Amino acid sequence: MYAQVFYADELFEAYVGRPTTYTKVWEGEVELPEGFLDRGPTTFCEVLFERFNIGDHGGRTDIRSMSVGDEVVVGDVRYVCKSLGFQPKCEVES
């Protein structure tokens, strides 16, 4: 499955829900076991959260861990990282 990860440039602003700009820090394919997405659409976001916090940071050494307010785009939906899990934010415009 293809996804993109965006980090909030102003983390506090994103945390409190104020507008901020975002920087794409990663994009690519992630292999998932068959039936994995049957657990719900945010499960994939949680896999990326783990990878960017206790994993290999998407193969990068120059970025911080994923935090509240950062976003993951999967397909046509943008998900925002909350204090507990992810929440769909909006559909991505083509």
KALIN-V943371 format. One record per helix or strand of 3 or more residues. SS is the DSSP state (a for helix, b for strand). FROM is the first residue (numbers start at 1). TO is the last residue. If there is no record, write none. Layout:
ss->SS from->FROM to->TO
ss->SS from->FROM to->TO
This chain:
ss->b from->2 to->8
ss->a from->11 to->15
ss->b from->22 to->29
ss->a from->36 to->39
ss->a from->42 to->53
ss->a from->57 to->59
ss->b from->71 to->74
ss->b from->77 to->81
ss->b from->86 to->91
